[in-house]
Amino acid sequence: MLPMIAATRLTLDEKTVLFFSTSKGTTQVYQLSDGRCVRRKDRATVPETPHKILFDRQETTSREFDRQFVDGATVTDLDLGVVEGLIPDHLKGLSPEKYLQQIGVAEYGEGGIRLRRAALLLFGKLIHHWHPRCEIRILRVAGSELKSGEHYNVTADERIQGHIFDLLLKSWENLRPFLTYKTEFGSDARFEQKFLYPEGACREALVNAIAHRDYIISNGIDVFVFDNRMEIRSPGALLSTLTVGDLEKLEGAHESRNALISRVLRESKFMRELGEGMKRIFQLMEANELEKPKLSSNATSFSVTLPHRSVFTGDQEQWLLMFQQFDLTGLQKRIMLLGMSGREISPVDIYRAINTDNRNIYDNEVTGLRKAHLLVEIRTNPEATRFAKARNLAKSEVPRFKVQLPGIPEPSARPTSSASASVHQPRGPRTRCAFVTNLPYSIEPETLETLFSECGEIDRVDFPIDNFTQLSRGFAFVWFTDGRSVQKAIERLNGYSLKGRPIMVHPGRDKEHY
């Protein structure tokens, strides 16, 4: 039965008319006798699903939440130290009351100043009085999946509570210990912490969650730190005007659920322009050579996942390690990957690898590699012209370069006479370092040292291990006391089967010779 406000029977022109009125369905969804739900759209009545009606109502309420006035709240309920700290950047000399009015989170009325909910979420001292779960929970999970019961694998659980400015200031500092994987002695003679994820990407993801979460939902923001990824999960689905696809295009798609909160955070320099934060997260992950973030949204939450997985395969990482002393740019690394297995490289290959058609970018990256003698010319410009004409190719498709491994003499683009060749014939690598790749992950450093000691006296073995598995990362550096031992190692052990895997031995880079 529909709740009736009024019901009566009328007689008009000898006809009986039943008149009734029901309350508006603002809190409930009503169905017609045939089971349908309808809603008014302009002058038409259109069918709609109950789920869509409820979702739209929830979204409308959540968009208005931070603008609602809160009865009984006064300025003394706010953290005035934070408020007064923001005033000089807005307009010096303002009182806290005037500042709150100017940023739109308060108004003067007949009974004095009235605070909107945004003011309490941003600055409220006893935040649990105004919102029970204005908090961030950080969970360190052992493994890649969260388990329950006797297999519960959360090794650390920390909560940060407070108003929004408290969360902004404390969340990263509380998250940092969960993400530190090593401390190194930096170039400025200070110890530096190295993080599993780009610091800026973590900050942007946290700010995004705090600013755009649905505060109607009485849940906090959850941060799960797994072995292979970090997930920042905020309450509330994406707004209906946005999709995950829109955000992943990185074209600045945006819309703020909490308009007042977002405005204050932008004016206080805690947030970038709307739509820029997500773009920066993707850019920072790419700059750090990590896989793209993954975005997901369901009926109750929106998640940003930062994978701790390189964009390069294991073989590609091993190849790039041979050039690690050269401080290559991200684009130069892509070019170096083209030369794996001795492949010859055309200009078109390079343009595709660096994903641009800008000649200046091409010249800048290629010139840097050629000056470092890592990219060598195998065909001159005239030779490329003749090659293209003979094979009916575009000149840009003609292979022009090859990658040169460090420590190996650079081949000449033109043949030399036998006499001059005998004079300049290299006598093997000058380096004392042998770079060993394609190692079994279960190999022990002692086994490697025993094997290579057959080629000469060993100074040391650098044996990188994976921070999580504590196993070999598949490569190592063997330092001999005599550089001639490197050539012996290459001749004897390159291709040697170790636990079923053919290892590869290359000359490493001995810094004293460069």
C-alpha positions, 0 to 999 in steps of 0.5 A, a space after each residue: 500500500 502506498 502511504 496516502 496523504 489524502 483520498 476522496 470520491 468526487 462526482 463530476 458530470 455524473 461521473 465518479 472520480 477517485 482523487 488521492 495523493 501520496 507522499 513523494 518517494 524521496 526516501 523509498 522507492 515505490 512500485 506500480 501494480 505491474 511491478 514497474 518503477 517510474 520517475 518524472 523527467 521533465 514532463 514525461 514519466 519514464 521507467 527506471 530500475 530501483 537500483 538506479 533511483 537509489 544510486 542517484 539519490 545517494 549521489 545527490 545526497 553525497 554531493 550536498 553533504 559538505 555544504 550542509 549546515 551543522 546545528 550546534 557547531 561553533 568556531 571553538 569546535 575547530 582546530 584554530 591553530 590550523 585555521 590561523 596558519 592558512 589565513 596569511 596565504 589567503 589574506 593577511 589580517 583576517 579573523 578566523 570567522 571572516 576566513 571561514 566565510 570567505 572560503 565558503 565553509 561558514 555563514 553569518 545568520 541571525 544566531 551568529 556564525 553557522 558552520 557547514 559540514 566542510 568546516 568540521 571535516 577540514 578542521 574539527 578538533 574532536 572529529 569523531 563527534 562529527 564523523 565516526 570514521 574520518 580516518 586512514 587505516 594502513 595494513 601491511 599484508 604478508 603475501 599478495 592476497 588478504 586471508 582470514 581466520 587462522 590464515 590471517 596474514 596482516 602483520 601490521 595495522 595502524 590507524 590515523 584519525 583526525 580532521 582532513 588537514 591532520 590526515 593530509 599531514 600525517 598519512 604519508 609520514 605514517 605510510 613511509 615505514 611500510 614502504 621503505 625497503 633499504 637505506 643507502 649512503 647518498 652522494 651528499 654523504 647522508 643516508 637516504 631511504 629508498 621507497 618501493 613506490 614513487 613518493 609523489 604517486 603515493 601522496 597524490 593517491 592519498 590526497 585524491 582519496 581524502 578529497 573525493 571520498 563519500 563522507 556519507 559512508 561511515 567507513 574510513 580509507 583503507 591502504 593495503 600494502 601487499 608484497 607486490 602492490 599497494 591499494 588505496 581504497 576510498 569509500 564511495 563509487 565514482 560519480 555517475 558522470 565519470 568512468 574508469 575509462 575516462 580517468 585512464 585516458 588522462 585527459 583531465 576528466 574530473 568532477 568533485 563530489 565534495 566541492 567545498 573541501 576540494 576548493 579549500 585544498 586547492 587554495 591551500 596548495 594541497 591539491 592540484 587542479 582537478 584532474 591533474 592528480 591522477 595524471 601525475 600518478 600515472 606519469 610518476 609510475 612511468 618515470 620510475 619504470 613501474 607498471 601503470 596504476 590500476 583503477 577500479 570502482 564498484 558500488 561501495 568504493 573506488 580503488 587506486 592500485 600501484 603495482 610494484 612490478 617493473 615494466 621490463 621483463 626479467 631478460 630486459 632488466 638483465 640487458 639494461 643492467 649492462 648499461 646501468 653506469 650510464 644513467 640512461 633516460 627512460 626513452 634511451 632504455 627503450 632504444 637499448 631494448 631494441 638492440 637485444 640479441 644483436 638486432 639492427 635498428 632503424 629510425 622508424 623502430 626508434 620513433 615507435 619505441 619512444 612513442 613520438 614523431 618529434 624529431 628534436 626528441 629523437 635527435 636528443 636521445 639518439 645523440 646521447 647514446 651515440 656520444 656514449 658509444 652505446 649506439 653505433 652506426 652500421 650504415 652511413 646516410 648515403 649507404 642507407 639511401 642506396 639500401 632503401 632504393 635497392 629494396 624499395 623501402 622508405 629510408 627511415 625503415 633501413 637499419 642504421 644502428 646496433 647497440 654496443 655493449 660496454 667494454 667491447 671494442 666498437 666495430 667499424 662501419 667500414 672494413 679495414 685492411 688486414 694489416 691495420 686490423 692486425 695492428 689494432 686487434 683488441 686483446 680482450 676486455 680491459 675490465 676486471 668485471 664479468 657481468 653474468 646473466 640468466 642465472 638460476 634464481 636458486 643459485 648461491 653466491 658460493 657456487 658462482 664463486 667456485 665456478 668462476 675461480 677456475 678462470 682466475 683469482 676472484 676479488 669479490 662477487 656482487 650478488 644482488 638478491 630480491 628484497 622479498 624472496 631473498 633469492 637471486 635476481 638472476 644476475 651477478 658481477 664477478 670481479 677478478 684481480 686480473 682483467 685477463 681472467 674476464 676473457 677466460 670466463 667469457 671463453 669458458 663459461 658463456 653458454 655454460 649450463 648451470 642448473 639447466 640454464 645457459 648462463 651468459 657472461 659479458 664484460 662488465 664496466 670497470 669504472 677506473 678505465 672510463 
